[in-house]
């Protein structure tokens, strides 16, 4: 299926405050992503749409184990009615036993409620979820990945699905904030397994080793970050999301520098 909402090559993560999103749009953002951890209620997404002019808003991601399909579909329907072409649903499989079965049930419900596969992306790292992203969604969202993983994900999705890579980004050389983010994410079994699948040892994962952090992020000056974005794009990413870590103001600075 064809993605119904154009994202462009570069997006940026925003906080839940509409004023922050508006400032990023003023700095040049055309696609704004709200991280799943900031989605404590779904009307956060509606507020971002209402608080910006033209930018596309994408939740990255709505956890399907937390919000019922009816609520997810209602946000999509409201956005399609009032802000057409400006909203894309990003979904994540629930962290529970038999998660794929639960995910398929959720997607079945979304189908029945009128949220089309052409308007949804799926957080997917391993081959089974990438297959679901290919067959039941318009593409996939990845996080904590290397350009080599991006190439594998592109091959799994095929040429006609969107691949968005969320890239933790530090404008500078300090890894402290990256290490804190990794400490949180790598406590999730799916992320830990995916990172081990990239070739990192249990010891490196447990220590949040420098080699691991550097491989799955962009860190340094503007040229260093631009080079990492270009690596993912060359490997097959259609869209790269700058996700500033530790410095909320870095997103606007990077957008201005990379335009």
C-alpha positions in Angstrom: 0.0 0.0 0.0 1.1 3.6 -0.6 1.7 5.8 2.4 -1.0 8.5 2.5 1.1 11.1 4.3 4.4 12.5 3.0 7.1 12.7 5.7 10.1 14.0 3.8 13.7 12.9 4.5 14.1 14.4 8.0 12.0 14.6 11.1 12.6 15.7 14.6 11.4 14.5 18.0 9.4 17.0 20.1 8.2 17.2 23.6 4.5 17.2 24.4 4.1 21.0 24.8 2.6 22.6 21.7 4.8 25.6 22.1 7.9 23.4 21.7 6.5 21.8 18.6 5.7 25.2 17.1 9.2 26.4 17.8 10.6 23.4 15.9 8.2 24.0 13.0 9.5 27.6 12.9 13.1 26.2 12.8 12.2 24.2 9.7 10.6 20.9 11.0 8.1 19.4 8.6 7.6 16.2 10.5 7.3 16.1 14.3 7.5 12.9 16.3 6.3 12.5 19.9 8.0 9.7 21.7 5.9 7.0 23.3 7.1 7.9 26.7 5.6 11.3 26.4 2.2 10.0 25.3 0.5 9.8 28.7 -2.8 10.5 27.0 -3.8 10.5 23.3 -5.0 14.1 23.2 -1.4 15.1 23.4 -1.3 14.4 19.7 -4.3 16.4 18.9 -2.8 19.3 20.9 0.3 19.2 18.8 -1.7 19.2 15.6 -3.7 22.2 16.8 -0.6 24.0 18.0 1.3 23.9 14.7 0.5 25.1 11.2 1.5 22.5 8.6 3.8 20.0 10.1 2.9 16.3 10.1 2.6 14.8 13.6 3.6 11.1 14.2 3.4 9.3 17.6 6.5 7.2 17.9 5.0 5.1 19.2 1.4 4.4 20.6 1.7 1.3 22.7 -1.1 -1.0 21.6 -1.2 -2.7 24.9 -2.1 0.5 26.7 -4.6 2.2 24.4 -7.6 0.4 22.9 -8.0 0.4 19.1 -11.2 2.5 19.4 -9.2 5.4 21.0 -6.4 5.1 18.5 -8.8 5.1 15.6 -10.7 8.1 17.0 -7.5 10.2 17.0 -6.9 9.3 13.4 -10.5 10.1 12.4 -10.4 13.4 14.1 -7.1 14.4 12.5 -8.3 13.2 9.1 -11.4 15.4 9.4 -9.8 18.6 10.9 -6.2 18.3 9.8 -6.1 16.2 6.7 -2.7 15.0 5.5 -1.0 16.0 8.8 -1.2 12.8 10.9 0.2 9.3 10.7 -0.3 6.6 13.3 2.8 5.0 14.7 2.2 1.8 16.6 4.2 -0.5 18.9 3.4 -4.1 19.8 2.5 -4.7 23.4 5.2 -6.0 25.8 3.4 -9.2 26.8 3.4 -12.9 26.1 2.1 -13.8 22.7 2.6 -10.2 21.7 2.3 -10.8 17.9 -1.1 -12.4 18.3 -2.2 -9.4 20.4 -0.8 -7.1 17.7 -2.7 -8.8 14.9 -5.9 -8.5 16.9 -5.3 -4.8 17.4 -4.6 -4.3 13.7 -7.8 -6.3 12.9 -9.8 -3.9 15.1 -8.1 -0.9 13.4 -9.1 -2.3 10.0 -12.7 -2.6 11.1 -12.7 0.9 12.6 -11.5 2.4 9.4 -7.9 3.3 10.2 -6.2 2.1 7.0 -2.9 0.3 6.8 -1.7 3.1 4.5 -1.9 5.5 7.4 0.0 3.5 10.0 3.6 2.5 10.8 4.8 -0.2 13.1 7.8 -0.2 15.5 9.7 -3.2 14.2 13.3 -4.5 14.7 13.2 -8.2 14.2 12.1 -10.2 11.1 8.7 -11.1 12.4 7.6 -7.6 13.2 9.2 -6.3 10.0 7.0 -8.8 8.1 3.9 -7.4 9.9 5.1 -3.9 9.0 5.4 -5.0 5.4 2.1 -6.8 5.1 -0.2 -4.9 7.4 1.2 -1.3 7.6 2.8 1.3 5.3 6.2 0.6 6.8 8.3 0.4 9.9 10.0 2.6 12.6 13.3 1.5 14.1 15.3 2.7 17.1 18.7 1.9 18.5 19.9 0.5 15.2 23.0 0.7 13.0 23.1 1.5 9.3 23.7 -2.2 8.7 20.4 -2.9 10.4 18.8 -0.3 8.2 20.0 -2.1 5.2 18.6 -5.4 6.5 15.3 -3.7 7.4 15.0 -2.2 3.9 15.6 -5.6 2.3 12.9 -7.2 4.6 10.3 -4.4 3.8 10.9 -4.3 0.1 11.1 -1.1 -2.0 7.6 0.2 -1.5 7.3 0.5 2.3 8.5 3.5 4.3 11.4 3.0 6.6 11.8 5.6 9.4 14.9 5.5 11.6 14.7 7.2 15.0 18.3 8.4 15.7 19.3 9.4 19.2 21.3 12.6 18.7 23.8 14.5 20.9 25.2 17.8 19.7 28.5 17.4 21.5 30.7 14.6 22.7 29.3 13.7 26.2 27.7 10.3 26.3 26.0 10.7 29.7 22.5 11.3 28.4 22.9 8.6 25.8 23.9 6.1 28.5 20.8 7.1 30.6 18.5 6.6 27.5 20.1 3.3 26.7 19.8 2.2 30.3 16.0 2.7 30.1 15.5 1.2 26.6 17.7 -1.8 27.0 15.7 -2.8 30.0 13.0 -3.7 27.5 13.5 -7.3 26.3 12.8 -6.6 22.7 15.4 -3.8 22.5 18.0 -5.9 24.3 17.5 -8.8 22.0 17.7 -6.5 18.9 21.0 -4.9 20.1 22.5 -8.3 20.8 21.5 -9.3 17.3 23.6 -6.4 16.0 26.7 -8.1 17.3 27.0 -6.6 20.8 27.8 -8.8 23.8 25.8 -9.1 27.0 28.7 -7.4 28.7 28.5 -4.4 26.3 24.8 -4.2 26.7 24.9 -4.3 30.5 27.7 -1.7 30.6 26.1 0.5 27.9 29.5 0.4 26.3 30.8 3.3 24.3 31.1 1.2 21.2 27.4 0.3 21.4 26.3 3.9 22.1 28.3 5.3 19.2 26.9 2.7 16.8 23.2 3.4 17.5 23.3 7.2 17.8 24.7 10.3 16.2 27.1 12.3 18.3 29.5 15.2 17.7 29.3 18.3 15.6 26.7 19.1 12.9 28.9 17.5 10.2 29.2 14.3 12.3 25.5 14.1 12.7 24.8 14.9 9.1 27.2 12.1 8.1 25.4 9.5 10.3 22.0 10.6 8.8 23.5 10.1 5.4 24.7 6.6 6.3 21.2 5.6 7.2 19.7 7.2 4.1 22.2 5.4 1.9 21.4 2.1 3.6 17.7 2.5 2.7 16.0 4.8 5.3 13.4 7.0 3.7 13.1 9.2 6.8 15.5 9.8 9.7 14.2 11.3 12.9 16.6 13.5 14.9 15.9 12.6 18.5 18.0 15.0 20.7 19.1 13.5 24.0 19.9 15.7 27.0 19.4 19.1 25.3 15.9 20.0 24.1 17.2 23.0 22.3 19.5 20.9 20.1 16.6 19.9 17.7 16.0 23.5 16.5 19.8 24.1 16.1 20.3 21.0 14.1 17.3 21.6 11.9 18.6 25.1 11.0 22.1 23.7 10.4 21.0 20.8 8.3 18.5 22.5 6.1 
